[in-house]
Amino acid sequence: VQLQAFGRGLVQAGGFLRLSCVSFGVLYSNYVVGWFRQAPGKEREFVAAIRWRDRDPRYAESVKGRFTISRDSARNTVFLQLNMLKPEDTAIYYCATDNFARRPPIATPTRSYDDWGQGTQVTVSS
């Protein structure tokens, strides 16, 4: 699956952004689409993911209550709404698909995800 992420931006702390991940391939019902991020000098980490079939979401503890993941099946797109942004949210954000997802829970390790889009930069100033 070919993925492309959109929505890069520079915002002040407390602000918001919406990221989009567009799939140019078929997203089958068992797929999970996830968002990850990587800050300078740090490992890539799980942010949020959504099961394509039933929209079941999962969030990292650090973003719960601030970020919301959703999907638009007609547009083959997954959105990540980032609210109440903090400087520590600054990172390159990547979307990816788990093409072999089985029963819940949604996987969080990067190794569980098969196809990756290019990253999009999110910068939050204090």
C-alpha positions in Angstrom: 0.0 0.0 0.0 1.3 3.4 -0.9 0.7 6.0 1.7 1.2 9.8 1.7 0.9 12.0 4.8 -0.1 15.7 4.7 -0.5 18.4 7.2 2.9 19.6 8.3 2.9 22.8 10.3 4.4 25.0 12.9 2.1 25.9 15.7 2.3 27.4 19.2 1.8 25.4 22.3 -1.9 24.9 22.9 -2.7 25.0 19.2 -4.0 22.3 16.8 -3.3 20.6 13.5 -4.9 18.0 11.4 -2.8 15.4 9.7 -4.1 13.3 6.8 -2.8 9.9 5.6 -4.0 9.0 2.1 -3.8 5.5 0.8 -3.3 5.0 -2.9 -4.0 1.3 -2.6 -6.8 -0.8 -1.2 -7.3 -0.8 2.5 -8.8 -4.1 3.4 -11.2 -4.5 6.3 -8.6 -6.2 8.5 -6.0 -3.5 8.0 -5.0 -1.2 10.8 -3.7 2.3 9.9 -1.4 3.8 12.5 0.4 7.1 13.2 3.9 7.1 14.6 6.3 9.9 15.4 10.0 10.4 15.7 11.7 13.3 17.5 15.3 14.1 16.9 17.6 11.7 18.7 14.7 9.4 19.7 13.2 6.2 18.5 10.1 6.1 16.5 7.1 5.7 18.7 3.4 4.7 18.4 0.9 7.6 18.6 -2.5 6.2 17.5 -4.1 3.7 15.2 -7.5 2.7 13.9 -8.9 -0.5 12.7 -10.3 0.0 9.2 -13.2 -2.3 9.6 -14.8 -1.0 12.8 -12.9 2.2 13.5 -11.7 0.8 16.8 -9.0 3.2 17.9 -6.0 2.9 20.2 -3.9 5.8 21.6 -0.6 6.2 23.3 -1.0 7.4 26.9 0.9 10.6 26.1 -1.7 11.7 23.6 -5.0 10.4 25.0 -7.6 13.1 25.4 -5.7 15.4 23.0 -5.4 13.5 19.7 -8.2 11.9 17.8 -7.9 9.4 15.0 -10.6 8.9 12.4 -11.1 7.6 8.9 -13.0 8.4 5.8 -13.4 5.2 3.8 -14.7 7.0 0.7 -11.5 9.0 0.5 -9.2 6.1 1.7 -7.9 8.6 4.3 -7.1 8.5 8.0 -7.0 11.7 9.9 -5.1 12.6 13.1 -6.5 15.6 14.9 -3.9 17.0 17.2 -5.3 19.4 19.8 -3.7 21.0 22.9 -0.3 20.6 21.3 2.8 20.6 23.5 6.5 21.3 22.5 7.2 17.6 23.3 4.8 16.7 20.4 7.4 18.1 18.0 8.4 15.3 15.7 8.2 13.9 12.2 4.9 12.0 12.0 4.5 8.9 9.9 1.5 6.8 8.9 1.7 3.1 8.3 -0.5 0.1 7.8 -0.6 -3.2 9.6 -1.7 -5.5 6.8 -1.9 -8.6 8.8 -3.8 -7.4 11.8 -5.8 -10.1 13.4 -7.9 -9.9 16.6 -7.6 -7.0 19.0 -5.7 -5.3 20.5 -4.2 -3.1 17.9 -0.4 -3.6 17.7 1.8 -0.7 18.7 5.4 -1.8 17.9 6.8 -0.4 14.7 7.8 -3.9 13.5 4.2 -4.8 13.3 3.6 -2.3 10.5 4.3 -3.2 6.9 3.9 -0.2 4.6 5.0 3.3 5.6 4.4 6.8 4.2 6.9 9.6 4.1 6.9 11.7 7.2 5.4 15.1 7.8 6.9 17.6 10.2 5.0 18.9 13.2 6.7 21.6 15.2 5.3 23.1 18.4 6.8 26.2 19.8 6.6 27.1 23.4 
